[in-house]
Amino acid sequence: MYKGVALECGYKLDILVEDKIILELKAVESILKVHEAQLLTYLRLTRKRVGFILNFHVSQMSKGILRKVL
């Protein structure tokens, strides 16, 4: 639901932690703006404030984490 309208577009976030944090899982060469836009869309639609993109296609996991806060 978004602003009282049921969306039939099939958005599906990967993981929701403690009904507070959205985790979007990726395995890509690099995180692109479209991935960030996807996370921001999920944050806005769910009215959550914090989300992370976790990219598993990196040599060190610390290099594959992107945090977004609304």
C-alpha positions as CSV (number, residue, x, y, z in Angstrom):
1,M,0.0,0.0,0.0
2,Y,1.2,3.5,-0.8
3,K,-0.9,6.5,0.2
4,G,-4.0,4.3,0.4
5,V,-3.5,2.7,-3.1
6,A,-2.7,-1.0,-3.5
7,L,0.3,-1.4,-5.8
8,E,0.2,-4.4,-8.1
9,C,3.7,-3.9,-9.4
10,G,5.5,-6.7,-7.5
11,Y,8.0,-4.8,-5.4
12,K,9.7,-7.2,-3.1
13,L,12.4,-6.3,-0.7
14,D,15.0,-8.9,0.2
15,I,15.2,-8.8,4.0
16,L,13.4,-6.7,6.7
17,V,15.2,-6.8,10.1
18,E,13.2,-6.2,13.3
19,D,10.6,-4.3,11.2
20,K,13.1,-1.4,11.0
21,I,16.0,-2.0,8.6
22,I,15.8,-3.0,5.0
23,L,18.6,-5.2,3.5
24,E,19.0,-5.3,-0.2
25,L,21.3,-8.2,-1.3
26,K,23.4,-7.9,-4.4
27,A,26.2,-9.8,-6.2
28,V,27.4,-7.2,-8.7
29,E,30.7,-5.7,-9.9
30,S,29.7,-2.4,-8.3
31,I,26.7,-0.8,-6.7
32,L,25.0,1.4,-9.3
33,K,22.7,4.4,-8.9
34,V,19.8,2.2,-10.0
35,H,20.5,-0.1,-6.9
36,E,20.5,2.9,-4.7
37,A,17.2,4.1,-6.2
38,Q,15.7,0.7,-5.6
39,L,16.6,0.8,-1.9
40,L,15.3,4.4,-1.6
41,T,12.0,3.3,-3.2
42,Y,11.6,0.5,-0.7
43,L,12.4,2.9,2.2
44,R,9.8,5.4,1.0
45,L,7.1,2.8,0.3
46,T,7.5,1.1,3.6
47,R,8.2,4.3,5.6
48,K,11.3,2.8,7.1
49,R,14.3,5.1,7.8
50,V,17.4,2.9,7.4
51,G,18.5,0.5,4.6
52,F,21.6,-1.2,3.5
53,I,22.8,-2.6,0.2
54,L,25.0,-5.6,0.8
55,N,27.1,-6.5,-2.3
56,F,28.7,-10.0,-2.0
57,H,30.8,-9.6,-5.1
58,V,33.7,-8.0,-3.3
59,S,37.0,-9.2,-1.8
60,Q,36.2,-7.6,1.6
61,M,32.7,-7.3,2.8
62,S,33.3,-3.9,4.3
63,K,33.8,-2.6,0.8
64,G,30.4,-3.9,-0.3
65,I,28.2,-2.2,2.2
66,L,26.2,1.0,1.4
67,R,24.0,2.6,4.1
68,K,21.1,4.9,3.3
69,V,19.0,6.9,5.8
70,L,15.9,8.9,5.1
